[in-house]
Amino acid sequence: MTNIDRATELLWLLEPHLSTSECDDQARELAQALADAGLLMPDLPEPDNTYPEWLAGGASISPVPDAGEVTIEWEDREDTGRGTMARIKYLTTDQVLAILAAASYTERNQE
């Protein structure tokens, strides 16, 4: 079920006097308008494999359910030979959504 579907169901509850088809149409239009205005969170992506793992922009994002954490791995092509250095990772929208999806998976599957 998408976030637009979820919003449609919630909005439908606000108009009980309308027929089902009228309400479905109006609620879906309103939910789509909210999404178009950036007021609904985009749907979280599904994992890219059964591991589960999300691959986005060269990064591998994986949940660690037992620890309640998410790991983000990427290859660092810059080896300065000076030991550990702080790195700034600029994330794409796809990477951030993958992190949210992995975190959500971790919460649902934590023991």
Backbone hydrogen bonds, N-H to C=O, Kabsch-Sander energy under -0.5 kcal/mol:
donor,donor_aa,acceptor,acceptor_aa,energy
6,R,2,T,-2.3
7,A,3,N,-2.5
8,T,4,I,-2.5
9,E,5,D,-2.2
10,L,6,R,-2.0
11,L,7,A,-2.9
12,W,8,T,-2.2
13,L,9,E,-1.1
13,L,10,L,-0.5
14,L,11,L,-1.2
15,E,12,W,-1.3
18,L,15,E,-1.4
23,C,19,S,-2.7
24,D,20,T,-2.8
25,D,21,S,-2.2
26,Q,22,E,-2.5
27,A,23,C,-3.1
28,R,24,D,-2.5
29,E,25,D,-2.3
30,L,26,Q,-2.4
31,A,27,A,-2.7
32,Q,28,R,-2.6
33,A,29,E,-2.2
34,L,30,L,-2.3
35,A,31,A,-2.2
36,D,32,Q,-2.9
37,A,33,A,-1.7
38,G,35,A,-1.6
39,L,34,L,-2.9
40,L,34,L,-0.6
48,D,53,E,-2.9
49,N,53,E,-0.7
53,E,49,N,-0.5
54,W,61,I,-2.8
56,A,54,W,-0.6
56,A,59,A,-2.3
59,A,56,A,-1.9
60,S,73,E,-2.8
61,I,54,W,-3.0
61,I,59,A,-0.5
62,S,60,S,-0.5
62,S,71,T,-2.3
64,V,69,E,-3.2
67,A,64,V,-1.0
68,G,64,V,-1.4
69,E,64,V,-1.7
71,T,62,S,-3.3
73,E,60,S,-2.6
77,R,75,E,-0.8
79,D,77,R,-0.9
80,T,78,E,-0.7
89,K,87,R,-0.5
90,Y,88,I,-0.6
91,L,89,K,-0.6
96,V,92,T,-2.3
97,L,93,T,-2.7
98,A,94,D,-2.1
99,I,95,Q,-2.2
100,L,96,V,-2.5
101,A,97,L,-2.5
102,A,98,A,-2.5
103,A,99,I,-2.6
104,S,100,L,-2.6
105,Y,101,A,-2.4
106,T,102,A,-2.4
107,E,103,A,-2.3
108,R,104,S,-2.2
109,N,105,Y,-1.7
110,Q,106,T,-0.6
110,Q,107,E,-0.7
